Amino acid sequence: MDPIDIINKYYAPGSKARYILTEHSKAVRDFALEIAARHPELNADAQFVSEAAMLHDIGIFYTNAPALGCFGDKPYICHGYLGRELMEKEGFPCHALVCERHTGAGLSKEEIIAQKLPIPYRDMLPVTVEERIICFADKFFSKSKHLTKPKSIEKVQKGLLKYGQVQLDRFNAWAEMFL
């Protein structure tokens, strides 16, 4: 499967949204593949990591994020589960789970309910090593500024702490495993 074929179906060539999606996703993919290569003991499927990292944000076009060139009608937080639905429709259920489970450091049903997030009430936590690697790598790259320049780990940690200690703890456990 070539992720670009799916991106081509939903993002116009030359559009701002496509540029941001692909540049961000390439940066995430490259870092995720670096992590997988540094940790052969994890037995991560590098081909899957590459494909899923390129598609993890496929659902952003459904959201109202004009700064990203996205003019949908959903809040940005919805892009994960909407990406899951899209990828399931495309016939890629495992890639779909990466889309849904990469938001924050993953989201538990309890976190979703407590924060009253406008997304389905179910666990959206990375389960497989590939899901965790992609979710972790994603936290280092912004879609607003410096698309390909990684944030420092301290900046990532500070950003996640805004959403609760559980987010930071989950990320820090991955940092111990992946860095």
ABEGO torsion letter per residue (X at the ends): XBAAAAAAAABBBGBAAAAAAAAAAAAAAAAAAAAAAABAAAGBBAAAAAAAAAAAAAAAAABBBAAAGBABABBAAAAAAAAAAAAAAAGBAAAAAAAAAABEAEBBAAAAAAAGBBBBBBBBBBABAAAAAAAAAAAABBAABGAABBBBAAAAAAAAAAAEAAAAAAAAAAAAAAX
